[in-house]
């Protein structure tokens, strides 16, 4: 599945609830699929093999694909405003941190179980659109209607982009992992090569 579909997969639409690895799974097809993925590793765990579940519970900032890649064309044309009302929480992580965090988990032998791979600063979708517009030097105030979301992300994307997920990287932070990009604007600037 693409990162757009995995984004809210495990936790589902949870409104303003702050989610950690200890939070329960959501409901529906995507949550059930994520639960099944994690359960598929149980035989390895039973055999004494260290297992890790990296929950990419946010959009991975990659200009060449995924959710951000699909947002770029309308944003560059000045039509990258908030999706719907823009009040839904959007968790995210830079591609650098996605890779470095996985490496950190793999190389730390005491790590096992589930880890949320998201930056420590979830933002409302409206703020995400505003910061993206600022980085691209384009207006970002015209809301994207559900039909436009359907064209960009497909039928399932309407639900996923309007769902709210305020996910925290609690276990990753407890390990002492230091994020390369803990705030959104520098992460987007680095991802898009739009330094000041």
C-alpha positions as CSV (number, residue, x, y, z in Angstrom):
1,X,0.0,0.0,0.0
2,X,1.2,3.5,-0.6
3,X,2.0,5.8,2.3
4,X,-1.2,7.7,1.6
5,X,-3.2,4.5,2.5
6,X,-0.9,3.5,5.4
7,X,-1.0,7.0,6.9
8,X,-4.0,6.6,9.1
9,X,-4.2,2.8,8.7
10,X,-3.5,1.5,12.2
11,X,-5.2,4.2,14.3
12,X,-8.0,5.3,12.0
13,X,-9.9,8.6,12.3
14,X,-9.5,9.7,15.9
15,X,-10.3,13.4,16.0
16,X,-8.2,15.4,18.5
17,X,-7.2,12.3,20.5
18,X,-3.4,12.2,21.1
19,X,-2.2,8.7,19.9
20,X,0.8,6.8,21.1
21,X,1.9,3.2,20.5
22,X,-0.2,2.2,23.5
23,X,-3.4,3.5,21.8
24,X,-5.9,1.0,20.5
25,X,-6.2,0.3,16.8
26,X,-9.0,2.0,14.8
27,X,-11.8,0.4,13.0
28,X,-12.4,-0.5,9.4
29,X,-10.5,-2.2,6.6
30,X,-7.2,-0.3,6.9
31,X,-6.9,-0.8,10.6
32,X,-7.7,-4.5,10.2
33,X,-5.1,-4.8,7.5
34,X,-2.4,-3.2,9.7
35,X,-3.4,-5.4,12.6
36,X,-3.0,-8.4,10.3
37,X,0.4,-7.2,9.1
38,X,1.7,-7.0,12.7
39,X,0.1,-10.3,13.6
40,X,1.9,-12.0,10.7
41,X,5.2,-11.4,12.6
42,X,4.0,-13.3,15.7
43,X,5.6,-16.6,14.6
44,X,9.0,-14.9,14.3
45,X,8.5,-13.4,17.8
46,X,7.5,-16.7,19.2
47,X,10.7,-18.2,17.8
48,X,12.7,-15.6,19.8
49,X,13.5,-13.3,16.8
50,X,13.4,-9.6,17.7
51,X,10.6,-8.0,15.8
52,X,9.8,-4.3,15.0
53,X,6.6,-2.8,13.8
54,X,7.3,0.6,12.2
55,X,4.0,2.4,12.1
56,X,4.3,5.1,9.5
57,X,1.3,6.8,10.9
58,X,1.9,10.1,9.0
59,X,2.6,11.3,5.5
60,X,6.3,10.8,4.5
61,X,7.6,14.0,3.0
62,X,8.8,13.0,-0.4
63,X,8.5,15.3,-3.4
64,X,8.6,12.5,-5.9
65,X,5.6,10.5,-4.7
66,X,3.2,9.7,-1.9
67,X,0.8,12.2,-0.4
68,X,3.1,15.2,-0.7
69,X,3.9,14.4,-4.3
70,X,0.2,14.5,-5.2
71,X,-0.3,17.7,-3.3
72,X,2.5,19.5,-5.1
73,X,0.8,20.2,-8.5
74,X,-2.3,22.0,-7.1
75,X,-0.1,23.7,-4.5
76,X,2.3,25.1,-7.2
77,X,-0.8,26.3,-9.2
78,X,-2.0,28.2,-6.1
79,X,-4.8,25.8,-5.4
80,X,-3.2,23.9,-2.6
81,X,-5.5,25.2,0.2
82,X,-6.9,23.2,3.1
83,X,-8.6,19.9,2.3
84,X,-12.2,20.2,3.5
85,X,-12.4,22.4,6.6
86,X,-8.7,21.7,7.3
87,X,-9.3,21.0,11.0
88,X,-8.1,17.4,10.8
89,X,-4.8,16.5,12.4
90,X,-2.0,15.5,10.0
91,X,1.0,13.6,11.3
92,X,4.1,13.7,9.0
93,X,7.8,12.7,8.9
94,X,10.7,13.7,6.7
95,X,12.1,11.1,4.5
96,X,15.5,11.5,6.2
97,X,13.9,10.8,9.6
98,X,11.9,7.8,8.3
99,X,15.2,6.2,7.1
100,X,17.3,7.3,10.1
101,X,14.7,6.2,12.6
102,X,14.4,2.8,11.0
103,X,18.2,2.4,11.1
104,X,18.2,3.5,14.7
105,X,15.6,0.9,15.6
106,X,17.4,-1.9,13.7
107,X,20.8,-1.0,15.3
108,X,19.4,-0.8,18.9
109,X,19.2,-4.4,20.0
110,X,16.9,-3.6,23.0
111,X,14.2,-2.3,20.6
112,X,11.2,-4.4,19.7
113,X,7.5,-4.0,19.2
114,X,5.6,-1.0,17.7
115,X,7.1,2.4,17.0
116,X,5.3,5.4,15.5
117,X,7.5,6.9,12.8
118,X,6.2,10.4,12.8
119,X,7.7,13.8,13.7
120,X,6.9,15.2,17.1
121,X,4.9,18.1,15.7
122,X,1.5,17.0,14.2
123,X,-0.3,19.9,12.6
124,X,-3.8,20.6,11.4
125,X,-4.2,20.1,7.7
126,X,-5.0,23.8,7.3
127,X,-1.6,24.7,8.8
128,X,0.1,22.1,6.6
129,X,-1.4,23.7,3.5
130,X,-0.4,27.2,4.7
131,X,3.2,26.2,5.4
132,X,3.4,24.4,2.0
133,X,2.1,27.5,0.3
134,X,4.6,29.6,2.1
135,X,7.5,27.4,1.1
136,X,6.3,27.3,-2.5
137,X,5.5,31.1,-2.4
138,X,1.9,30.4,-3.5
139,X,-1.4,31.2,-2.0
140,X,-3.0,28.4,0.0
141,X,-6.4,29.6,1.2
142,X,-8.9,28.1,-1.3
143,X,-10.2,24.9,0.2
144,X,-9.8,21.7,-1.9
145,X,-13.3,20.2,-2.3
146,X,-13.9,16.4,-1.9
147,X,-14.2,16.0,-5.7
148,X,-10.7,17.5,-6.2
149,X,-9.4,15.1,-3.5
150,X,-11.0,12.2,-5.3
151,X,-9.2,13.2,-8.5
152,X,-5.9,13.5,-6.7
153,X,-6.0,10.5,-4.3
154,X,-8.8,8.2,-5.5
155,X,-11.9,7.1,-3.8
156,X,-10.2,5.9,-0.6
157,X,-8.2,9.1,-0.5
158,X,-11.2,11.2,0.3
159,X,-11.6,9.4,3.6
160,X,-7.9,9.3,4.3
161,X,-7.2,13.0,3.7
162,X,-10.2,14.1,5.8
163,X,-9.5,11.7,8.7
164,X,-7.8,13.1,11.7
165,X,-4.7,11.4,13.3
166,X,-2.7,13.2,16.0
167,X,0.1,10.6,16.4
168,X,3.1,11.0,18.6
169,X,6.5,9.2,18.4
170,X,6.5,8.4,22.1
171,X,8.6,5.3,22.1
172,X,11.1,6.7,19.6
173,X,11.6,9.8,21.8
174,X,12.0,7.6,24.9
175,X,14.9,5.9,23.1
176,X,16.6,9.3,22.7
177,X,16.2,9.5,18.9
178,X,17.0,13.0,17.7
179,X,15.0,14.2,14.7
180,X,16.7,15.9,11.8
181,X,13.4,17.7,11.2
182,X,11.1,18.2,14.1
183,X,9.2,21.1,12.7
184,X,7.3,21.3,9.4
185,X,8.7,24.3,7.6
186,X,12.4,23.3,7.6
187,X,11.4,19.7,6.7
188,X,9.4,20.9,3.7
189,X,12.1,23.3,2.6
190,X,14.7,20.5,2.8
191,X,12.4,18.0,1.0
192,X,11.6,20.5,-1.8
193,X,15.1,22.1,-2.1
194,X,13.5,25.5,-1.3
195,X,16.0,26.9,1.1
196,X,15.9,30.6,1.9
